[in-house]
């Protein structure tokens, strides 16, 4: 889609592309052009400056021209507001000759509009009637659209006549469309025309607009721009250009208030300079601390400040008071930036100092985040090193990483800036160095990877440098960005050696930083050495202080061991605080996924993800979404799993987390393999193979191999499936590693179909000796199913029955259906056709519902062989009318959100309908919808 400028101004209509996020407004405009009631033949668009009202008028003009209409346009301007009839002159002057066809009195009245009038003014009603007659004459030949932009600045004489005209165009072939700013009084307020509010762009449209004009922005920059623009199209287009190259690239932190260029300043600073001094005195501290209540603002503004002084600012539409009546709310975030930009550095320092004093003195103000805010205000006011303030900023950072209750303003990303400022206020070099190293570590996990090398460089080296954390920060960068786990492991080994002298125990940055980084290397390397390193390191700390990390270690390295990690999960999650640190939560979530138990704690995972979305720990968001996706795959909700994985993938790519990007790609490849989308699986796994081999990313390699094995099983290439599965879990040597523990059934399935019965049975026996089934009920089901597959005929019936009766088997629909399918095949082969049909029908129903097309086709073929006539799921006749309508729209390329807007449904409802429609049509992707719908017309077979 071509994205037009949302604030282009011009006097004539010209074609424009569809405006992002403005489908509702465009439908309303189409109704105006058609004269449909509501809104009828006239409409007033209202919206904030930069909201895109002019672009909507452009679109209306382009639509009218495309329909063969004539367009006449005028726009108000402050410098013409005192010139009578200036707007009418602008709109009608090109058709002044048409006035010659009118009666003499009307022609004489119009002479004033065209600047040719005599000394005596025409009667107002005569003039208005003459304009209406002129418009009717112009519209006699073809339809006419009258556009009036910025009517708040149109001269009163023109505004009166245009209002008269707008209320009477219903009897003509003319239409009237105007636009006005909210919060600005004008004559049109009294005319009671139908109105439509042009609000901020929806989130998805705002992202699309920003990315179309400024592609490739780092995630932390992109998120900040989206937040400050708050859906305003003009801000989205202009803000990036106000930043330096270093700021846009993410190498330098963005300032607290983004700079505004002339256009943005003129838009968002409008009316500020005209405010009385008492109002401005209250607005500056309000802009500097949006959480301050009115009592704090009064104290900061001075002894004579009064809330009533804000009346002019409220009348100008700059601020309102919240529902509680104790806090100012700015109409748009950039008004705060405009206020700050109008003040001098000395004024801002004085205001920061006054706010710090007011927060300290106010019992009501010094709650919640007030200590953190006071520290930031003191830091902003400081002009020389101040160790006390620097230590206060250290505490701000600890709340982001240490989970000590309350999240700092701006989240963990804001804590990086707090540490950088603390380094600037440090009185000694080693203090400065340590704070920069801490900032580098936090930058690693908050989407600021590009800043890490610069921060470490600025930290320098001294005898007191936090060497362990330097190694941890560097290892994290190598892990996340370069995916060089071998080098990262070597650095973390050095970091552990340095901890003995430097660490202040398990509460220190160094300890948690090193252990957390080592956990990531251990998980994704897929090798025993880093796990051993982590185990030895954990033994150096109080077990209670590192219990979450220890549980994660056990879940990966010894899941069936005597410590019984699956039985410790409930207590561990129960012990989590309401606001846990990432190093407390992530290890538990990883452990739960590996033990097939995250389903019970999804609500906790979602709560932490939501907490960290806005400027928090980005890696927690990405990893959390990935883990939820893995859990959804296991429980058979593949549509949700794909949606979660795609969201995680977008975040990982935007922020440069290539290691997680590879993991997510493998999960999407597995979903493709389960659905039979072999091309997608091959493309994703080939991409992973290109970069994992030399970097020590063993888990990613193994997951890619697992996806290939599942794809091979789906297409019945058992030789390739056996080869792929054997690379992960060698025959006769099943392991409890990842993903080994989940592949017993896969290897045995391939071996049995190849006739390697002895190897299959040996593998099952080895799995029993290794107690693999004790890891989770899902793996117990797989091992039981594998035993039945490999069993002699005299034992198979009993073992299949026992497998399907495995406790909690219903939780794992794909594995259960695979076993039913194999049971049905065995029953048919042994001539028990009636029992075979029962198992095969149940397997087919579930596999169709899942969208597991290769296995569903196999079940369907078996049913035919058992004498049951079947057709591919989803002959199009099985589609409900709404499913067909949604599938047809999806085939045109519309997103779920766009379809929902058209059909007045939520995007989740649209997704659910498509999830049901895909298997009915026998497709696994949107790209295949068009062909499937064409092949199965309504009522077809």
Secondary structure, 3 states (H helix, E strand, C coil): CCCCCCCCCCCCCCCCCCCCCCHHHHHHHHHHHHCCCCCCCEEEEEECCCCCHHHHHHHHHHHHHHCCCEEEEEECCHHHCCCCCHHHHHHHHHHHHHHHHCCHHHHHHHHHHCCCCCCCCCCHHHHHHHHHHHHHHHCCCCCEEEEEECHHHCCHHHHHHHHHHHCCHHHCCEEEEEEEECCCCCHHHHCCCCEEEECCCCHHHHHHHHHHHCCCCCHHHHHHHHHHHCCCHHHHHHHHHHCCHHHHHCCCCCCCCCCCCHHHHHHHCCCCCCCCHHHHHHHHHHHHCCCCEHHHHHHHHCCCCCHHHHHHHHHCCCEEECCCCCEEEECCHHHHHHHHHCCCHHHHHHHHHHHHHHHHHCCCCCCCCHHHHHHHHHHHHCCCCCHHHHHHHHHHHHHHHHCCCCCCCCHHHHHHHHHHHHHHHCCCHHHHHHHHHHHHHHHHHCCCHHHHHHHHHHHCCCCCCCHHHHHHHHHHHHHHHHCCHHHHHHHHHHHHHHHHHHCCCCCCHHHHHHHHHHHHHHHHHCCHHHHHHHHHHHCCCCCCCCHHHHHHHHHHHCCCCCCCHHHHHHHHHHHCCCCCCHHHHHHHHHHHHHCCCHHHHHHHHHHHHHHHHCCCCHHHHHHHHHHHHHHHHHCCCHHHHHHHHHHHHHHHHHHCCHHHHHHHHHHHHHHHHHHCCHHHHHHHHHHHHHHHHHHCCHHHHHHHHHHHHHHHHHCCCHHHHHHHHHHHCCCCCCCCCCCHHHCHHHHHHHHHHCCCHHHHHHHHHHHHHCCHHHCCHHHHHHHHHHHHHHCCHHHHHHHHHHHHCCCCHHHCHHHHHHHHHHHHHHHHHCCCHHHHHHHHHHHHHHHHHHCCHHHHHHHHHHHHHCCCCCCCCCCHHHCCHHHHHHHHHHHCCCCHHHHHHHHCCCHHHHHHHHHHHHHHHCCCCHHHHHHHHHHCCCCCC
